[in-house]
Amino acid sequence: MTGIESNGVKEPGVERAMRDLENRTLARLNGDLSKVVYLSATRDYNTGEYRHEGLEQRFGSAAAQFALARCHQAAFQNLLECDLGSVVAQLTAYIESTGAGKERVLESWRQLEAYRVLIPVTCDSLSGDFFISNIKIALEILRLDMAAARGDSPAWQPPRSPGQ
């Protein structure tokens, strides 16, 4: 394959870097939300550029940056296509993987809205708003579930589909 990206990065280098990233790193993460969190953390919030020392050493800076950006966009798109129950499950799994107290992480995410930095730079505003909305709803569901577990209020139940 001799295709060239618009900025001059050879396509095969980007594809190899993506496969390496997917096989060595992303395959170990539980769900698209965890992947989006990981990939957004490789992005410099001041410049929007992605950095990954290992990928850069093996494939070059430009290929690594494109691979990280593409994988970020793909995982984010997959997350947008998930139903709310899956988003809640992935958020639960992510929070548990942090090793921090669940209530502390939930409250931090609710107050700081750190999930806003998870959105890829290339994301359209409607998709970004949809993602933020889903995360806010998922956080509220988890908050209500925790309150119910403490006996403070009834647990959230998903609405039943007609005919159930």
C-alpha positions, -999 to +999 in steps of 0.1 A: +000+000+000+015+033-010-013+057-001-004+090+015-023+110+041-031+146+034-002+158+056+023+135+039+022+106+064+024+072+046-008+052+052+010+019+060+029+035+089-003+048+104-021+015+099+008-004+116+009+021+144-029+017+149-026-021+150+002-019+175-017+005+197-049-017+195-030-050+201-006-038+228-026-013+247-062-008+238-071-046+239-063-046+276-088-019+284-123-027+294-148-010+270-148+020+247-151+045+276-118+033+291-102+035+257-115+071+252-102+081+286-068+066+279-065+081+244-076+115+255-049+114+282-023+111+254-035+144+239-018+177+249-047+199+261-029+230+250-021+220+214-045+191+207-015+170+196-013+134+207+020+120+222+030+084+229+067+078+233+066+041+225+046+046+192+068+076+183+100+055+187+086+026+166+066+045+139+076+081+140+059+111+155+035+118+127+023+082+123+019+079+161-002+111+163-025+100+134-029+065+149-038+079+184-062+104+168-079+077+146-082+053+175-096+080+197-122+089+171-131+053+165-136+045+202-155+077+207-178+068+178-184+033+192-193+049+225-218+072+208-235+042+193-239+024+227-273+024+245-275+041+278-274+008+297-240+000+281-227+035+289-237+030+326-220-004+326-188+010+310-188+039+334-191+016+363-163-006+350-141+024+344-147+038+379-140+005+395-107+002+375-094+035+389-090+020+424-104+052+439-136+053+460-167+050+437-185+079+454-154+101+453-149+095+415-186+100+408-187+133+427-156+145+411-169+137+376-202+154+384-186+185+398-155+189+375-171+176+344-137+162+334-155+140+308-156+170+286-119+166+277-127+131+264-142+144+232-120+142+201-110+175+185-127+165+152-160+157+169-190+177+157-209+197+183-241+176+182-222+144+189-202+161+216-234+173+232-250+139+229-219+123+246-220+148+275-257+143+279-253+105+281-224+107+306-244+131+328-274+107+328-251+077+335-236+096+364-270+104+378-281+067+374-250+056+393-256+082+420-292+071+425-281+034+425-255+042+452-281+061+473-305+031+470-277+007+481-273+029+512-311+029+517-314+066+509-338+062+479-351+036+455-328+024+427-332+036+392-349+013+369-347+016+331-381+022+315-398-008+301-404-011+264-440-014+252-451-050+254-427-060+282 
